[in-house]
Amino acid sequence: MRSLVLFALLAASPAAQAIELNVGTVRLKGAVEQPTTFAGIVVEPDRRVDRAVRLAIQESTIKFQSFGIEEKLYDLELDPDQPLSAQLAQIDQTHLLLLDLPKTQMVEVGRIIDRQGAVGVNVSLADQSLRDELCLPGIYHSMPSERMYFDALSQYLVHSGWRKVLLVHGSSDQDLRRKTLLAESIKRFGASVSDEREFTLSHHPDDRDRNQPEFLTGGSSYDVVAVVDSAKDYGRRIEYSTRRPRPVVGDVGLVPRAWHYALERYGAPQLNQRYRTLDPANSEPQTAMTDAEFAAWAAVKFVVNSMRADFVDKDGLKLRALFENEDSRVDLYKGTRGSYRSWNHQMRHPILLTSADYVVDVAPMPKFLHPTHYVDTLGADKPESSCQLGK
């Protein structure tokens, strides 16, 4: 179960020279359920983004003081069995909502808050279709899209000379959709899919031999094996078990990520250290932010870093004007500043190519050029996007 984090900025009268900052967590009822494998193993954490939001606020103390901002924290709960519009009735243009929700609620809540003049930021779902479905003036995406992740991976394959790709994927609807996106990305950057192989998450005797990695990866010539396994269950078995001794990339092996604890440059170790040591008495120690936590941190810091006097009037902080301004930026600690694409409101991110304990490289890769912004070689470019907001 996911949650919705509410970040609200309310301005007092100009005479008071103060801005009230209300940061609240609005959750779907129920605890976060950790995804597990068929055997019950937790392979990747799924945490609420609260810790990262608190870190962003703590880092912003000096900026808050310079603007006379007073921040407050509160918790709310969103009941998915009750009308969401009634639960969000108090939302208006003074609110920034960090959306950490399942897709169904993400779409519904996004449309509600856009109608009410608020700004919502998707911080948890990479689903490519959301960048088209939520083509709304008040909705943004600080989580990288699936295409951004796959484009980064494909650029790295071509850059490394691994142009013949064996594509191994699951049979779920999500895996089939994502493997199509990956195959398109591989071809876009000049590599080729030499063959596709499908696995099933089954312990049935008839499937056992067919699902053996050595059998599944045999009978084909390839430079690299790309795995699409959204559940991150079967793919764990492929590395070091392929018929040919080849690297494994995708959802296992070399993995594209928005953030990683082992990034050693751009001030990233200091950010990771601040995250680890945040409020140690009241929270469990964590190694580093997940991609969703990093997206939530980046969304809050985007507002703080872009804040300036002409975005504040008697009604408070003009959030939509801040987000729409082409000069608004945030330092992502990845070698460049993040900004939002005007056409589909996707935040620009360099993408990290990572092993379990090392950042191998950072995309975009050299020689993949774009006429206006080098990071726009990752993800849907303006002519390709069905969402055409802004200029």
N, C-alpha and C positions, 0 to 999 in steps of 0.2 A: 504494500500500500504506500502510495506516495503522499507528499504533502504540498501545501501551497504556502510560500513564505511571503508575507506582506511587508513592504518597505514603504512607509508613508511619510511625506514631508508636508507639514502644515505651517503656514506663515502667520505670525501674529501681525498686528497693525504696524505700519511703518514707524509710528512713534515709539513703539516698544523696541524697535530695532532687534528683533529676535525671530528665529525660525524654530518651530517646534518639530522635532524629529521623532516619529512614532514607528518603531520597528516591531512588528508582530509576526508570529508564526500561526498561520491558519492551516490546520491539518485536516485531511480526510480522517474519519473515525477509524481507529484501529492502529496497531503498531506496524512498523515497517517489517515486511516479510523478506528475509534474506533468500535470494534465489539459490537453489541447491541442485546438484547433479542427480542423476538416477540413483546413485548410491548415497545421496544425502550429504555430499561434500559441498561446503561453501567455497566457490572458486573465485568470487569477486564480491567485495563489499557493496552493499546498497544502503547508504546512510542518508539521513536527513541532512539538509544543507545548512542547518542553523549555526554550526560551529564556524563555518567559513564566513557566514554573514556577520557573526559577532567579531571575527577577526578583521573584516573590512571596516567595520564601525570603529573598532579600537584603533586601527591604523590611521583613522581620519580625524582624530581628536583635535589636532592643530588646525586643520581646515574648518572643522565645525566651530571652533572658538573664534576664528577670524571672521566668520559669518554670523556669530551669535547664535549658533544652533544648540538647542537643548534636546538631547535624545532620550527616549523612553522605550521600554520593551514591554510587550504583552503577547499573550497566546490566545488564539481563537481555534475553533474546530469546525471543519466543513463536513456536513453530513451528506454523502452522495445519494441518500434515499429521500432527501427533501429538496424542494426547488432551490437550485443554486442562485437564481436571480434574487430571491428573497433574502438569502444569506449574505449576498453581496450588495444589498441595497444602499449601504452607506458609502460605497466606493465612489469616488469622483476624481476630478482631474488633479487632485493633490496627492494621489497615491501611485506608487510604483510597486507592482506585484511581481514577485519572483515565483514563477509557476513550476512546481515540481509535482506533476500530476500524471496519471495515466492518460493515454491519448484521448479517450472519449471526453473526460472531464476537461482536459486541456483545451479542446476545441470549444466546448460549451462556455467555459469560464472566460476564455479569450474573447469570444464574441460579446459576452455580457459586459466585461470591463471596457472594451473598446467603445461600446455604445454609451457608456457612462463617462467617457472622457479620460479614463485612467490610462496608464501605461503598464503593459504586462510583458514580462520577459520569460521566455521558455528557457529554463536552466537545466533540463534533465533529458529531453527527448531529442535524439539525433534524426528521427524519422524524416526522410526527405519530403514526404508528402505534406507534412505540416507547413513547410515553407511556401506551399502553394495554397493549402486550405485556409491558413490563417494569414491571408494577404490583407491585412487590416492596418490602418494608420497607427493604431496604438499598440501593436504587438511586435515584439522583437525576439531574437533568438541569440542568446549568448553561448548556448551549447553548439559546438560544431555540428554540421550536418553530416549525414552518412556519406554524401558525395565528397565532402571535404576530407574525411578520413580516407576514403578509397582513392581519391585523387593523389593524396600525399603518398600513399603506399605505392600506387602505380608509377608515380614519378621516381620513387626510389628504386623500383625494379628496373626501369629503363636506365636510370643513372648508373646502376650497378652492372648493367649488361645482362640481366636475367629477363630475356624477352619471350621465352617460351614458358607459359604458365599452365600447370595442371590445376584446375579449379575443383576443389572438393567442397561439397556443401550438404546441408541437411535437407529434409523433406518438408519442414514446416512452411507455412505461408510466409512467415517473416524471413526465413532463410532463402526461399526461392526469390522473393522480392529483392533482398540484399545481394544475392549472387548475380542477379541481372545488372544491378547498379555497378558492382565490381567489374563484371565482364565488359560493360560499356566503358568504364574508366580505363581498364587495361588497354583496350583498343584505341581509345582517344589519345593516349600518350605514346603510341607506337609499338606496344608489345602485342602478343597474341595469346589466345587461350588454345593450347594444343589439344586439350580434352577436358571434359567435365565428368565428375564421378559423384554419385549421391550416396550418402550413408543414411541409416535409420537408427533411431534410438530404441533398439529392441534387443532383448535377450532371448528371443525365440531361436531355437536351434537352427531353423532354416536360414536365419539372417546372420548367425554367428560367424560363419566362414566368410561370407560375402563382405562383412563389415571389418574384417581384419585389415589393418592399415597396409600391410605388405601386399595383400591381394588387391585392395582398393586402388593403390598407387602403381600397380604393375601394368605392363603392356602399352606403355606410352613413353615418348621422349619429352623431357621437360628440363628447364633450368631451375625451377622453383615450384613449390606447392603452396597455393593460396587457399586458406580454409575459411569458409563462412559457416560459423556455428554459433548462432545467437545465444544458445543456452550454455555455451562453453563447457559442454559435457563430453561429447565424443572427440572433439578436436584435440583434447589433451593427450590422446593416445598416438597421434600421428607423428609428432616430433621424435626424431631418432628411430622411427619405425617404417619409413618409406622404402619402397623397393629400390629406388636409386638414392644414393646419399646426397640429398639436396636440402637447401634451406626451406624452412616452413614459415609462412607469413600470414597475416590476416587477423583472425580472432585468437590465434595462438602463435607462439614463436615470436617473430618480429611484429609488434602490434602498434598501430597508430593511436596516439593518445593526445588529449588536450593538455594533460599535466602528468608529471612523474616526479617521484621523490628524489631520483638520482640526477636530475638536471643540474649541471655543475657551473653553468654560466649565467650571465645576465642578472645576477642578484637572486637567482632562484633558491640557492641554499639558505639565504637569509629569510626569504618568505616561508620556506618549509620549516625553518626553525621557529619562526613566530607562530606558525600553525601548531606545531608539536607542543609548544610550551604554553599555549593559550589556556588560561584558567585550569591549571592541572589539578586543583583540589576538587573541582566540580565536574570533570569530564574525563572520559577514558582516553588514554594516550593513543594517538594515531600516527602512523608514519608520514602520511601526506594526504593532500586533498584528492578525492576522486574527481573525475571529469565534471560531474554535476556540481560538486562543491566548488571547484575552480570556476565554473560558469557563474555560479551565484556570487562568489567573491568578485569576479570581474564585472558583473552587472552593477553591483553596489559601488565599486570603485570607479566605474565609468561615470556615474552621477557625481560622485565627489570630485574626481579629477577634472570634470568639465564644468563644474559650478563656477559661475561668475555673476557679477552684480546685475547685468542686464537680463538674467534669467529669473530675477526675483522682483516681485511687485507686491501690491497690497493684498493680493489673493494668495501669495505664497510662491513656491518655486514653480516655474513654468516648465514642467517636465517634458512635454511634447516638443516644445521649442528647443530644449536642451538636446534631446535625442535626435531631432531633425537637423540640428546645426552641423554642417560638414566639418567644422573644426573641433568637435567634441571627440575626445580620445581617452584611452586608458592604457597605462603601462602594464603589459601582460607578463613581464619578466621572461620573455622568450625572444628578445632581440628586436622587437618592433612593438609599436603601440597598436592597440585594437580600436577599430571604428566600425560603425554599422554601414553595410551596403544600402544605398538609398532605394534600390529596386525591390528587395525582398526582406530587408531589415535583419539580415544575418550578420553577426559580428565576425569580422576578419580575425583569423587566428593562424599563426604558424602552427603546424602539427608536428608533434614529436614522434619519431620512429624509435620504439623502445623494445628492449628485452626485459626480462624480469627485474634486472637490477642495473640497467645501463641505458642511457639515451644514446642510440647509435648515430642518429642524425636528426636534422630539423628541416622539414619541408616548408615552403617550396624549395625544390632542388635547383642548383645552378642550371642555366641555359633554358629553363622553362619561363619564357618571358610573357609579360602582359603589357598592353599599351598604356595603361593608366596606373595600376597598382599591382605590384608583384605577387601579393597574397591572393589576388583574384584569379590566379591559375588553379586555386583550390575551390571546388564547389561550383554551383551554377552561376555562370557569368550573365551579365545583363541580357544579351541577345538570346540566351538559352532559357531564361527563367519565364515561367508563366505568370509570375507575380511581378507587376510593374508599378511599384509605388514610387513616390518622389520624382526626382529629376532623372 
